[in-house]
Amino acid sequence: MRTIPTAVTAALACLVMGGAVTGCGDRSAAEPLAADQMLDDANATMRALTSVTIDTVTKATGGDDRSSHLTTDLKGKCAFESTSATGAGLEQIRIDGTDYVRPNRTYLEESGRHMGGADKQDRWVKVPVSKSQPGDGLSQCTYEFASFGQVDDGEPAKVNGVPAIPLKVTDEKDGSFTFYVAAEGKPYILKVVYKGDEFDTTTSFSAFDGPLDVQPPDKAKVLDMSDIG
């Protein structure tokens, strides 16, 4: 009786099983990705998101610690909140080409705008997005998922219980970044840790492609300044 070669037998098995057995796919697909390719894939996955929540905590050498919370579609719709170690806080809602901004009393006082009385500052200011300027403390709702420099992978880790692969990117001028990429399912970036001479920043990502419920504030609390200036 004629013997069927092992390679042919394996090929027939793959054909019958539709490729759903070990070894039926392209061999290269089973090989681990290089660290730089893994990070490129992760950045591309994040750029393709329709929504995400981004939490950032910055610890500064001089004590000017800051944190922020951003829920965004990565385009032009988002809800943003930032706070500093001094208690200054700023809230922002960006929707339909309009910014609604609410600074607290401490934020206003640090900006040189002193308020009378002791009541809580709960008014929102409505202004066009076109009036937003770099450095004004507002979010642009976007995030640049990109990286550069030498990429090296580290030992498996966990981020909030989720298996992750740390990818360290070192740049002589800008310190080091460690990207924690999900080891299972889609290669989401779960966390980025930056370490520099003057400050360290931890940025966490969650709610990937989750529902985005960003609504304008109560009209009764909005001061419309769209036509001013």
C-alpha positions in Angstrom: 0.0 0.0 0.0 1.3 3.4 -0.9 2.3 5.6 2.0 1.1 9.2 2.0 3.9 11.6 2.9 3.6 13.3 6.3 3.6 16.7 4.7 0.7 15.8 2.5 -1.2 14.3 5.4 -0.7 17.5 7.4 -1.9 19.6 4.4 -5.0 17.5 4.1 -5.8 17.8 7.8 -5.5 21.6 7.5 -7.8 21.6 4.5 -10.5 19.5 6.3 -10.2 21.5 9.5 -10.2 24.8 7.8 -6.8 25.7 9.2 -8.1 25.6 12.8 -5.3 23.3 14.1 -1.9 24.1 15.3 0.7 24.5 12.6 -1.9 25.1 9.8 -1.3 28.8 9.5 1.7 30.7 8.1 4.7 29.8 10.3 5.7 33.5 10.6 2.3 34.2 12.2 3.3 32.0 15.2 6.6 33.7 15.6 6.8 36.5 18.3 6.8 40.0 16.9 9.9 42.2 17.3 9.5 44.8 20.0 9.3 47.8 17.6 6.7 46.0 15.4 4.7 45.2 18.5 4.7 48.9 19.5 3.8 50.0 16.0 0.8 47.6 16.0 -0.3 48.9 19.4 -0.1 52.6 18.3 -2.1 51.7 15.2 -4.7 49.9 17.2 -5.1 52.9 19.5 -5.4 55.4 16.7 -8.3 53.4 15.2 -10.3 53.7 18.4 -13.7 55.5 18.3 -13.5 56.3 22.0 -11.2 55.9 25.0 -10.6 57.2 28.6 -7.2 58.6 29.4 -6.1 59.3 33.0 -2.8 61.0 33.6 -0.9 61.6 36.8 2.3 63.8 36.8 4.7 63.9 39.8 7.0 66.9 39.5 10.4 67.3 41.3 9.3 70.8 42.4 6.0 69.5 43.8 3.7 70.9 41.1 1.9 67.6 40.8 -1.0 67.4 38.4 -3.7 64.9 37.2 -6.2 64.8 34.4 -9.2 62.7 33.2 -10.2 62.7 29.6 -13.0 60.8 27.9 -12.8 61.3 24.1 -13.6 60.2 20.6 -10.0 61.3 19.7 -11.4 63.8 17.2 -13.5 66.8 18.4 -15.8 65.5 21.2 -14.6 65.1 24.7 -15.0 65.7 28.4 -11.9 66.8 30.3 -11.0 67.6 33.9 -7.6 68.7 35.3 -6.5 69.3 38.9 -3.2 70.5 40.5 -1.6 70.0 43.8 -2.7 73.5 44.8 -6.4 72.6 44.4 -6.8 74.5 41.1 -9.3 72.7 38.8 -10.6 73.1 35.3 -13.4 71.3 33.6 -14.1 71.3 29.9 -16.7 69.8 27.6 -16.1 70.1 23.9 -18.9 69.3 21.5 -20.2 70.5 18.1 -17.4 73.1 17.8 -18.1 74.6 21.2 -16.1 74.6 24.4 -17.8 74.8 27.8 -15.2 75.6 30.4 -15.6 75.7 34.2 -12.6 76.8 36.3 -12.9 76.6 40.0 -12.1 79.5 42.4 -8.5 78.5 43.0 -7.8 78.2 39.2 -9.2 81.7 38.7 -7.3 83.2 41.6 -4.0 81.6 40.4 -4.8 83.2 37.0 -5.1 86.6 38.5 -8.9 86.8 38.5 -10.0 87.2 42.1 -13.7 86.6 43.0 -15.7 88.2 45.7 -17.6 86.2 48.3 -17.0 82.6 49.3 -19.5 80.8 47.1 -18.5 77.9 45.0 -17.7 78.8 41.4 -20.1 76.6 39.3 -20.6 78.7 36.2 -19.6 77.4 32.8 -18.3 79.7 30.0 -19.3 78.9 26.5 -16.8 79.8 23.7 -16.1 78.6 20.2 -13.4 76.0 19.8 -11.7 78.3 17.3 -10.7 80.6 20.2 -8.8 77.8 21.9 -5.1 78.4 22.0 -2.1 76.1 22.8 -1.1 76.4 26.4 -4.6 77.5 27.6 -5.1 74.3 29.6 -7.8 73.0 27.4 -7.8 69.6 25.8 -7.9 69.3 22.0 -9.7 65.8 22.4 -6.8 64.2 20.4 -3.9 62.1 21.5 -0.8 61.3 19.5 -0.2 57.6 19.6 3.3 57.5 18.3 6.8 56.7 19.6 10.4 56.9 18.5 13.8 55.6 19.7 15.2 52.2 20.6 12.4 49.7 21.6 13.2 46.8 24.0 10.7 44.4 25.5 10.7 43.4 29.2 9.4 40.7 31.4 5.6 40.0 31.3 3.7 42.2 33.8 0.1 42.9 34.7 -1.8 46.2 34.6 -4.9 46.1 36.8 -4.9 42.3 36.5 -4.5 42.3 32.7 -1.5 40.5 31.3 0.8 43.0 29.5 4.1 43.2 27.7 6.3 46.2 28.7 8.1 47.9 25.8 10.7 50.4 26.9 11.6 53.3 24.6 14.7 55.3 25.6 15.6 58.7 24.2 18.8 60.4 25.4 17.1 63.9 25.5 13.6 63.0 26.6 14.1 60.3 29.3 12.4 56.9 29.0 8.9 55.7 28.2 7.6 52.3 29.1 4.5 51.2 27.1 2.5 48.4 28.6 0.7 46.6 25.8 -2.1 44.0 26.3 -0.7 40.5 25.8 -4.1 39.0 25.0 -6.7 40.1 22.4 -6.2 43.4 20.7 -2.8 45.0 21.4 -4.2 48.0 23.4 -1.8 50.2 25.2 -2.9 49.9 28.8 -0.4 52.3 30.4 2.6 54.5 29.6 5.1 55.4 32.2 7.5 58.3 31.5 10.5 59.0 33.7 12.5 62.1 33.3 14.8 64.4 35.3 12.2 66.9 36.3 9.0 64.9 36.4 7.4 61.4 36.0 4.1 60.8 34.3 1.8 57.8 34.3 -0.9 57.7 31.6 -3.5 55.0 31.8 -6.0 54.0 29.1 -9.3 52.3 29.5 -12.9 52.0 28.1 -11.7 51.2 24.6 -14.4 51.8 22.1 -16.9 52.2 24.9 -20.1 54.3 24.8 -19.3 58.1 24.7 -21.8 60.1 26.6 -20.6 63.7 26.4 -23.4 66.3 26.9 -23.4 70.1 27.2 -24.0 71.4 30.8 -27.2 72.8 32.2 -28.1 76.0 30.2 -28.9 77.8 33.5 -25.3 77.6 34.5 -23.8 78.6 31.2 -22.4 82.1 30.5 -22.4 82.5 26.7 -19.3 84.5 25.6 -19.3 83.3 22.0 -19.7 86.8 20.6 -17.2 88.5 22.9 -13.7 89.2 21.7 
